[in-house]
Amino acid sequence: MNLKWDCIIIGGGLSGLVAANYVSKHFKNVLVIEKSHELGGRGRTNVKDDCYFNLGPHALYKKGIGLKTLRELKVDINGGSPPIKGKLIKNEKLYTMPFSFVNLPFSKMLNWKEKFDFIKLFLRITKVRSLPFKEENLESWVNTNIRYEIVRQIFYGITRLATYSNTPTLISAKHVLHQVHQSLGGTIYVDRGWQTIINQLKTSAVQSGVTIQNGVYVDKIQKRGPNFTVTLSDHTTFDTNYVITTASPNETMNLFDFNSNILSEIVNQIKPIKGASLDIALKKLPNPNIQFALSLDAPLYFSNHSFCASLSEKENAVVLHVFKYLSDGEESDSKKVKKELEDFLSYLQPNWQREVITSRFLPSLFVSYAMPTTKMEHLMKKLETDIPGLVIAGEWTNQDGMLADSAISSGKRAAELLINYGKE
Ligand SMILES: Cc1cc2nc3c(=O)[nH]c(=O)nc-3n(C[C@H](O)[C@H](O)[C@H](O)COP(=O)(O)OP(=O)(O)OC[C@H]3O[C@@H](n4cnc5c(N)ncnc54)[C@H](O)[C@@H]3O)c2cc1C
């Protein structure tokens, strides 16, 4: 293998593979290093008993920069859009979601004043791009802009759905409102899971000449004048002109033998967004009247992703996700949370246990390594220019949207920065 590279990319998740596709348009020798044996990172899909499990519930935002970028890279996305309807649970009672102008007037959850408050809120969200924003957290924004408690609770349910965050006292209102606005444009559940995206990104990168090495991790990055030396866990060393890293903030900091003040500051301040997921494949759904539900009593989510995507090779099988949005610092008591998710599922889909094909429980998933707080935004902007020739990318940099949108757009942006840097 070549020992001198134009660019080394650390991480073979969405961000790293998107970066590889763009970087390879300009640089000849590009190497992606992924520590796992499989590519995909948090965007991977596991196949269990012929059923496709994403890592917890995954939906692509139709209006997001992620989908736009994937289309630019000619990635084919097949799947379906879940309708914005389903059930809300309040005081252990089921209500039809009042999210459409057809359902809202008939909602038994809200009285007329509350319905009016709800409409006002949605009109405000549709104008979010032109609204001036104070630097404030979500809770503060909600307290100022939503009058009735029940409307606040519904809105918190929507914000959890759109951002996976359950910490309104920390997350930036601006980021949340943009994310909610974007989610109103709808989402796509991808046929056979997000691995289909990863596989296409890998194929096109390899066709453009990118080398991919997996099953070995980057142990160290040293700065050598304007260039870098990258050492792998098997002690191989590579020289490279440029580096893009897409590892988590802590992992990234541990790789450097030099100091990045901005990254140190970020690592000291970050708060992750975490959740627990019960991923289940059933022979059939016991109660087909409920395909999607959000609880307002607890931060819980249920969705049958097979409702609009093909996620099993078995006829009639359904793949569904039950999810708990954890709040900041909440340690997931694995047994307790699993029971909570199972009980929630039993409430919606009685006797689901009789239909199980396969299942798994993931008690502590990092949906994001860095929740976009008001403080974080400024730091992330400075990160781009902190170390010339090295770009830090990945979902957690949150510069253009959140979650996969941020992962994908940060991969593209990292490539563009290096290409421009190379021209200087
Ligand atoms: C439960 C859950 C639900 C989600 N739902 C959604 C959703 O509905 N919509 C949405 O848009 N997004 C969603 N996301 C977020 C989305 O999956 C991520 O934003 C995206 O996959 C992150 O991509 P990434 O490349 O930035 O990071 P990662 O996927 O984490 O990739 C980083 C890669 O770097 C590798 N790595 C780390 N250190 C090293 C090293 N030293 N050497 C070599 N390799 C290394 C890791 O193994 C990993 O593969 C969800 C995430 C989770 C966990």
The ligand as an ORCA input file, in Angstrom:
! r2SCAN-3c Opt
* xyz 0 1
  C     -30.544      5.805     17.411
  C     -30.196      6.769     16.338
  C     -31.187      7.297     15.541
  C     -30.888      8.224     14.538
  N     -31.884      8.673     13.749
  C     -31.611      9.583     12.796
  C     -32.655     10.071     11.958
  O     -33.806      9.655     12.056
  N     -32.352     11.010     11.032
  C     -31.072     11.476     10.877
  O     -30.864     12.349     10.036
  N     -30.067     11.015     11.639
  C     -30.309     10.080     12.592
  N     -29.301      9.600     13.375
  C     -27.971     10.181     13.238
  C     -27.129      9.563     12.121
  O     -27.119      8.164     12.204
  C     -25.712     10.102     12.287
  O     -25.758     11.513     12.285
  C     -24.739      9.699     11.204
  O     -24.823      8.332     10.903
  C     -23.339     10.058     11.722
  O     -22.385      9.900     10.704
  P     -20.876     10.317     10.971
  O     -20.113      9.834      9.812
  O     -20.799     11.741     11.330
  O     -20.444      9.536     12.298
  P     -20.314      7.974     12.538
  O     -21.396      7.262     11.835
  O     -20.205      7.801     14.003
  O     -18.940      7.606     11.821
  C     -17.687      7.831     12.395
  C     -16.842      6.608     12.062
  O     -15.506      6.823     12.500
  C     -14.992      5.600     12.939
  N     -13.835      5.868     13.809
  C     -13.833      6.502     14.996
  N     -12.583      6.602     15.480
  C     -11.767      6.018     14.551
  C     -10.366      5.797     14.479
  N      -9.534      6.200     15.455
  N      -9.866      5.167     13.387
  C     -10.693      4.748     12.390
  N     -12.036      4.920     12.416
  C     -12.556      5.553     13.487
  C     -16.160      4.966     13.680
  O     -16.005      3.564     13.785
  C     -17.327      5.346     12.772
  O     -17.610      4.365     11.818
  C     -29.562      8.642     14.353
  C     -28.532      8.099     15.143
  C     -28.843      7.166     16.122
  C     -27.744      6.581     16.960
*
